[in-house]
C-alpha cells in the first residue's frame, strides 16, 4: 500500500502518513525501524504494510516507495 509521509519525530522515530484517500494513520518506532530508514521528510511517498482494518488499522512497516 502507498501513502504520503505527513509527520515524523526523529526523537521517537514515530509519526503519521496520509493514505491516498486523505486518512491519517500513525506509525510507531517499531514500524519505522522495520523499514530500515534513517530519516523521513513530510511529503515523501512511502510504502507501508498494515494489519487490521478500519479503526484497528495498524502500520507494521514504513519504507520509501521505489518504482
C-alpha positions in Angstrom: 0.0 0.0 0.0 1.2 3.5 -0.7 0.9 6.7 1.4 2.5 10.1 1.9 4.6 11.0 4.9 2.7 13.6 6.9 4.6 13.9 10.3 7.8 12.4 11.7 9.6 12.9 15.0 13.2 11.8 14.8 13.5 11.6 18.6 10.7 9.0 19.0 11.0 7.6 15.4 7.2 7.8 15.1 4.8 9.8 13.0 1.9 9.6 10.6 1.1 9.1 7.0 -1.8 10.1 4.8 -3.4 7.4 2.8 -4.4 8.2 -0.7 -8.0 9.0 0.4 -6.6 11.6 2.9 -7.0 9.4 6.0 -4.2 10.0 8.6 -2.7 6.8 10.1 0.0 6.9 12.8 3.1 4.6 13.0 5.4 3.8 15.9 9.1 3.3 16.1 8.8 -0.4 15.5 7.2 0.1 12.1 9.7 2.8 11.2 12.7 0.7 12.3 11.3 -2.3 10.3 11.8 -0.3 7.1 15.4 0.4 7.6 15.0 4.2 7.2 17.2 6.8 8.9 15.0 9.9 8.2 11.6 10.7 6.8 10.5 14.1 5.4 6.9 15.3 5.1 5.6 14.8 1.6 7.7 11.8 0.7 5.9 8.9 -0.9 6.2 5.8 1.2 5.2 2.1 1.0 3.5 0.8 4.1 2.4 -2.6 5.2 -0.6 -2.8 7.6 -2.6 -5.2 9.6 -6.3 -4.9 10.6 -8.8 -2.5 9.0 -10.9 0.4 9.9 -10.3 1.7 13.4 -8.0 -1.3 14.0 -5.6 -0.4 11.1 -2.0 -0.6 12.3 1.1 0.1 10.2 3.8 -2.6 10.6 6.4 -1.2 8.1 7.3 2.1 6.6 9.8 2.3 3.8 10.5 4.5 0.8 8.4 3.9 -2.3 10.5 2.6 -5.2 9.4 2.2 -8.7 
